[in-house]
Amino acid sequence: MTDSLVAALRAVVGDAQVLTDADVLVTYENDWLNKYHGTARCVVRPGTVEETAAVVRACADAGAAIVPQGGNTGLVGGSVPRGGEVVLSTKRLTRLDPVDLSAMQVTVGAGVTIEALQRHARAAGVDFAVDWGARATATVGGAVSTNAGGSRVVRFGTMRAQVVGVQAVLADGSIVEQMHGLPKETAGPYLPAMFVGSEGTLGVVTAVRLKVVPWYRHTAAALVACESVADAVAMLPTLRSLSSLDAVELLMPEAVKVACDHLGIGTPLPVDFAGAFVMVDCAANDDPSQDLARLIGDRRGVMAIGPQRDQLYRIRDHITIAIGAKGTPVKLDVAVPVQRLAELLDEVHDLIAGIDGGELIVFGHLAEGNVHVNVLGAIDCAAEVTEFVLSTAIALGGTISAEHGIGIAKAHWLGRLKGDPTVAALRAVKHALDPQGIFNPGVLFPE
């Protein structure tokens, strides 16, 4: 059956776009942190929505499961095969339509990277709002499927807020499309919304229509030392009064130090006189630096414009890489109501303090109460750390995943987070659209 399926797929996309060589497959079979591994029956790379539909039909006829994969930058195992599935790579779905400036929208293929989309938008004098460190590799389709957020959520929202249309292939090979991008429509449930955050379990997203935003050419940033996380949270009402506010990042001292050590540079501020750092970024049509400096007032901090601002972002973007260079962390992505963020981190700190050799490194997005909890030296007690952090986040009214998704890593937590009736409703939607269960088995819902 494997040979006949490969032959059928090659008949659809051509021999060069069906990969079976083990040395080539390995890059598709492992996540970028080298934590999740699996084997793929083959990798198929369709170049159009019609080819994607034919690939899905061939797999459905053969009873072969499909793992959709974009840039494969996920951290919860949702984009790698688990045991012989067909990996459907969207990297050749690189449609880039002209930016519609009258509607402030653009239609793009699922395989377009976030960085390429940003360049495309800026060439038209506008911008794409969602941004994070993996922009050069992460794809639009993956960002939609995981409802990615990044650093500018405080101003523009997550990927869900950008999506105004979706084209997708369902499990029977049919193509559904709602791409007009109408800002006002009351014609039943909104189909595009179903695919945002679905992690490839309902269909293969092949193209999306997205909002674009003004491209603010004047920027200014600051790194501010705070006495504690609670002190950092207390800054938010003042910062939110800035009309130019573009990002508010929480960087704990350990995170700043590990990134700077990795880069071989000095820290912008001494890390020993702060309980937490807040990185504030502003963007506007006019220079926002004076307004930012005025609001920071006499707090200890550094203003950063031009190359200095780029350096702050370089530090921020290298935290994850620097942690990985030190070892394999227990890595968790949670969010709680922002007023309870200090409580969450106090409890996590107390837990890690009791682990011999444990090193806690935390950073995240302050305005959303979203933190990335990294614990080095705790692999032997990873299950206990995960149980504590996730259950504490739920108890505080938060979520077990703010950005990275559920994948296979947290599938068994979905019921605890959302409750059985909600999970049953989600399963019903999954079964209605994918009755054979061929799309990303084991992701979101435990098998």
Secondary structure, DSSP 8 states (H G I E B T S, - for coil): -HHHHHHHHHHHH-GGGEE--HHHHHHHHB-TTS--B--EEEEE---SHHHHHHHHHHHHHHT--EEEESS---SSSTTS-SSSEEEEE-TT---B---BTTTTEEEEETT-BHHHHHHHHHHTTEE---B-TTTTT-BHHHHHHHT--BTTHHHH--HHHHEEEEEEE-TTS-EEEE-S--S---SSS-HHHHHTT-TTSS-EEEEEEEE-EE---EEEEEEEEESSHHHHHHTHHHHHT-TTEEEEEEE-HHHHHHHHHHHT---SS-GGG-SEEEEEEEEESS--HHHHHHHHTTSSEEEE-THHHHHHHHHHHTHHHHHHHH---EEEEEE--GGGHHHHHHHHHHHHHTSTT-EEEEEEEGGGTEEEEEEET-GGGHHHHHHHHHHHHHHTT-BS-SSS--TTTTGGGHHHHH-HHHHHHHHHHHHHH-TT--BSTTSSS--
